[in-house]
Amino acid sequence: MSSYFDIVMIPLQLLIVFFTIYYFVISWFGLFGKMKETKQFEEKSTFALIVCAHNEEQVIAQLVDNLKQLNYSQELYDIFVVADNCVDQTAKVARDAGAIVYERFSETGRGKGFAMEWMFERLFGLERQYDAVCVFDADNLVHPDFLKIMNNHLCSGERLIQGYLDSKNPEDTWVSGMFAISFWIVNHVWHLAKYNIGLSCVLGGTGMCIDTKLLKQYGWGATCLTEDMEFTMKALMENIPTTWAHDAVIYDEKPLTFKAAWNQRKRWAQGHFDVANRYIPKMLAKGIKEHNVVVLDGMINLIQPYFLLVSTVFVICTYIYNFIPFYTNILYEVLPLQVWQIIGIGQYIFPITVLWKIRASVKSWVYLLVYPVFIYSWIPITFLGWVHRNDHEWNHTIHTRSISFDDVIIPENVVEMGPKQVAFRKDTK
């Protein structure tokens, strides 16, 4: 009987072993590996800072004011706001704050990806041309040195760069707290790790910097629910990796309720499956043909949600196995028990190390105790994302946390000390 099930279960176990070792090994290069040093260049790159805003009158002024205060020559960058299908005062508020505003109204092509493509077309038609574009969400706060750091990366020859996505509300609720922890962990054990060993990161939708020549040459063309991941893979197919600017920090508003977090992550899962289905075959063929490890790694990144579903099925099978051993268990033959124990311990060490590195608050350490709830909730979310993978309806995440640049104490020594939690002034708490 077991021989029939082994046809499926043995390859499944080998797959689990591969992914487990793959993730575990890579993580160490982010936690304990030395971060790549970027040479300091004089300010010379020109930037178009683009904010796609849909009904964001509550937060857009704070971001525009923040961007006007960056530690970079103001004559070298302009601030553009796309008021995308707004029915509120977003356009007026942004203009009053000092941004160059473009209003877009479209019954079709709804979503951030379409708005960005629309704005890029108009940007390229302007008399003034820019070396790069930086994209932000309306709810963001941006570290003062963001453009200075991006200039260094551009001058070093990098063309597609993602900044460090942090949280501006890590202590608002337990949901926003766990969301923040997940981003901190991914930033270190995934993005920084991959950058350190020469692999490609993934764009995060905001805080990203794109060389204008790259955009003009290949076009944006990323309009799915996860337009950032789509463009990452599109660029990777042209052998252009996404690099990582660990010190270019963007503070993002995380969802306050479990329902909002659920809906946002479901949208990400839907988009991930969409991109995966379109790019996995192409990237596999290219990676094998060219012996391109970077492209194959990008393909592995796309496989992640499938791996989560498969590993969940395997966990269920192991429970059944305890009562009915219906397949051959080879996990401990491939890897000794001691290795599995080390990996298991590592799953606890990694989050603890990250929180220690960013000087996390006491409240964040408390949230870490319930962090597994957030992790395991990805299982049903991913399943629903797969079920609705062909549903391209875009749902806007409402932002309400109105925090100005003057309301927070943002670490100024991130280059020396690494990103740290944003601190609020006493009179704003």
N, C-alpha and C positions, 0 to 999 in steps of 0.2 A: 504493500500500500504506500509506504513512504517513498518508494522510488518514483511514483507518479508525481507526488508533491515536491520532490527534490528538484524536478525539472524547473520549477519556479523558485523554490525556497533557497536553493544553493546559490544561484546567481544573485538573488535578492540579498543574501547575507554578504556576499562578496562586495556588492554595491555599498552596503552599509559600512563595511570595513573601510572601503576606499574613501568615502565621504567623511567618515569619522576622523581618520588619520589626516586627510587633506585639511579639514577645518582646524584641527588641533595644532598641526605643525605651523600653518600660516599664522595663527593667532599669536604665537610666541614672538614673531618678528614685529608685531605692533606693540606688544606689552613691554618687551625687554630689549628689542633691537634699537640701535641708534637711529634717530630720525635723520633723513637726508638733509644736509645743509644746503641752503639756497644762497647763492651769491647776492650781495646787495648791489643794486644798480641805481643810478640816478633816475629821477622821475622823468619819463619820456613817453610812455605809452598813453594814448588817448582812449577814453572809455565812454561808451553810451550805457548808462545805468537804466535798465528797463524794469518797470514794475507793472505786471498785469493785475488789474484790480477789478473785481466784480462786486459792486455794492459794498465798498470798504470805507465809507465815510468816517467810521469810528476810529480807524487806525491809520489811514493813509497819510495824514498830516504829520504824525509823529515820525514815520519813516522818512518822508521827504526832508523834514528838518534834520533828522539824523544824518542823512546822506550829504547834506550841505555842510556838515561839520567834520567830514573825513579829513584825516591828516594827509592830504594830497593836493597838489596845485589845482585850484578850482577852475582855472582856464583849460585844464586837461580833461575835464569830464563834464557831461551834461546829464540831467535827470529827466527821464521820459516816463510818463504814466499812461498806460492804455486803460481807459475807462471802458471796460468790455461789457456791453449790454446792461449798463447800470440804470436803475430806476430810482436811485437816490442822488445825493449831492457829492458823490465821489469826485467827479470832474472838477466841480467848483472848488471843493476843499483842496484838491491837489494843486490847482492853479494858484489859489490864494497862498499856498505854502511855498510856491516858487518853482513848481515842476512844469515841464513842457507836456501838455496833455493832448492825447489823441483819443477821440471818442469813436468806438466801434459798435455798430448795431447790425446784427445778423441773426436771422431765424434759423439758419443752418450753420454748421461748423461751430457749435458751442463748445467751449472748453479752453483751457490755458494754451494748449498746443496750437490751436487755430489762431488765437489772439497773438501769440508770439510770431507765428509765420506772417500774419498780416502786418505786424509792426516792423518786422525785419525788412519787408518789401518797401515800406515807406522810409525806413532808416537809410537804406541803400540809395534812395533817390534824393537825399539831402545834399546840399552843397558841401557841407562839412562831412568828412568821412572819418571814422574812428578805427583805431587799431584793434579794439576788442569790445565786446558787449558783455555786461554783467547783468544777470537776471535775478530779481528778488521777488518775494511775495509781500503783499501789502502789510502783513502783520509782523514783519521782521524788524529787528534792530541789528545794526551792523557795527562791528568793531572798528574803531577809528583808523586802524592801520590796514584795513582790508585791501584797498586799492594799492597801497604801497607794496604789500606782499604779493598781490597779483601781478604787479609790474615786474617784480623780481622773477617770478615764474615765467612770464612771457618773454622777458629779455634772456632767460636761460634756454629758450627754444621750445617751451611747452605751449601747446595750442588749445588744449581742452582741459580745464582745471576746475575742480570742485573744492569749495571751502568747507570748513568744519561746521557742521550743523549742530548747534547747541539749543538749549531751551531758555526762554525768557520767563517761563512760569513753572519751574520744576516743583514748586511747593504749593500750588493752588489747590490741587486735589490729589488723591492717591492715583488717579488715572493719568493725569499730566505728569506726576512723579515717576510712574513706571514707564511712560512713554519717553521721558527724558533719559532714564537709565538705559533703555534700549538703544537710543541714539548714541549715548556716550560709549557704550560697549562696541557697537558697530564701527564707530569712528576709529577706535583704537585697534581692535582685533581683526578688522576687515580692511578698511580703507588705508589706514596708516601702514598696516602690515603689508598689504599688496604694493603700495608705493615704495616701501623700503626694498622690496625684492624685485621690482621692475615689472610687476603685473599691472593691469588696468583696473582703476576704480570704476565707480558708477556715478553718474550725475544724480544730484539729489533734488532737482526741481527748482531750488533756490540757492543763492550763494554760488552760482556757477559762472565761470568766465570762459568765453568762447572767442577765439581768434576770428576776426571779421573775414579774412581771406578764406578761412575754412568754411564759413557759412556761405559765402558767395560761390565758392567752388562746388560744394555738394548740396547746397540748399538745406533748409531746416527739415521739412517733410515729416516731422514727428507730431502726429495729431491724435494718438491714442490716449487712453486714460493715464498711462505712465509715459508721457512724452519724453521725460528725461532719460529713462532707460532705453527707449526706442532710439533716441539720437546717439546714446552711448554705443549701442551695438552697430548702428549705421556707420559711425566713425571708425569703430574697431574693424569693421569689414574693409575699411580703407587703410588699415594699419596705423590708425591714429588712436592711441590709448588716452584714457582719461586719467590725469594726474591728480595729486592731492596736495592741497595747501593747508597743512595742519594748523597754522597760526592765523589763517584768514577766517575769523569766527563770525558766524551769523546766528543770532538768537531768534528762534522761531517759537510761535505760540503753539503749544501742544493741546490737544482736545481735553476738555474738562470732565466729560462724562464718558462712561463706558460705551454708551450707544454711539456717541460721536466718534470715538476711537474705533469702534467696530465698523462703522460705515466707511471711514477713511481707509482703514486697512483692507476692507473688502474691495474697495475701488482699486487699491494698489495690487491686490491679488489678481483681480480681473485683468488689469493692464499687463501684469507680469506674464500671465498665461498667454495673452494675446501676442506679446513680443516674442515669447519663447517659441510658440508654434510657428511663427514666421521666420525666426532667425536661427534656431538650433540646427536645422538641416544644413543651412548655408555655412554656418560657422564651423560645424563639424567637418564638412567637406574641405573648406579652406584651411582649417587648422591641420588636418591630416596631410593634405597635398603640399602645403608649404612648411610642414613641421613647425608650425607657429604655436608655441606654448601659450603666448598671451591671448591669442584668439580662442584656443581651446579652454583656457581658464574663464574667458568671458562666456563661453557656452555653458560651462559648469555652473556659473552664476545663474544662468537662465533656468537650469534644471532644478534649482533649489525647491520651488514649491512642489514639484513632482516628487522630489526626494522626501519632503515632509509627509506627503500623503502615503507614499510607499512605506516609509519607516513606521508610520502609525499603524498600517495594516500588519506590519511585522510584529509590533508590540502586542497587538491583539492575538496574533498567532502564538506568541510565546506564552501568553496566559493559557491558551488552549493546550499548548504543548505540555504544560505542567500536569495536565490530567490525561491527555491523549498524545503521546509522542508520535505525531503523524509525519514528521520530516526529520532529516539528519541535521543536527546542530553542529556547524563547523566553526562557529565564532571563536571558540577557545582553542581551536586547532590552528586557525590562521593567526590569531593574536593571543598570547598567553594571558591568563587571568590577571597577572600583575600589571600588564599594560592597560587592560580595561579599567583597572582600579585607578591607575595614574590619570587616565583620561577623565574618569568620573570625578576625581578630586579637582582636576583642572577646570571643570565646569563651574565650580564654586570659587576657585582662585581667581579666574579671569575677571568676573564682575567686581570682586573685592579689590583687586589690584587697580582696576580702572577708577573706581570711586576714590580710592586713596590718591591716585595720581592727580585727579582734578580737584582735590581738596573738597570733597562733597560735604554738604551740611549734614547735621545729625538727622534731620527729617528724611533726607534721601537714603541714609543708611537704614532707617526704619522701613521705608518703602521697599527696600531690597528684600526684606523678609517675605513680602507677598508678590515679589516679582515673578515667581513661577506661574502665578495665575495669568499674568499677561502673556507669558510664553506659550502656555498650553492653549490659550484662547485662539492662537494662530491656527490650530488644527481645524476647527469648524469653519473659521473664516476662509482658510485656504480652500477647503472643500467647496464652499459656496462660491468662491472666486472662480473655481474650475467650472462649476455648474453654469455660472453666468458669464463665462469668458468671452462670449460673443455679444454681450450687452455693452454697448459703447456709450450709454447715457451718462453724462457728466453731472455729478452732484457737488455743489459748492460747499466747502467747509466754512461755517460762519465764524468770524473772528470778533471777539468782544473785549479782549484784554488790552485796553488802551494804556500803553506804557510809553512815555517819552524817553528820549535819550538822557534827559536831565534827571529822570526819576531813578536811575540805576547807577551803580558804581561798577563799571566794566573793567576787568583787569587790563592793565596797560603793559604788563610784562609777559605776555603770552609767549613771546619768542624765547625768553629765557626759562620760563617756568611751565609752559604748556597751558592749554585752555583750562580755565577754572570757572566755577559756577558764577553767574551774574549775582551781584549783591544789591539789594534794595536799600535806599535811604530810609532812615527810621520814620520819617514823616509820610512815607508812601505805603507802608505796610498796613 
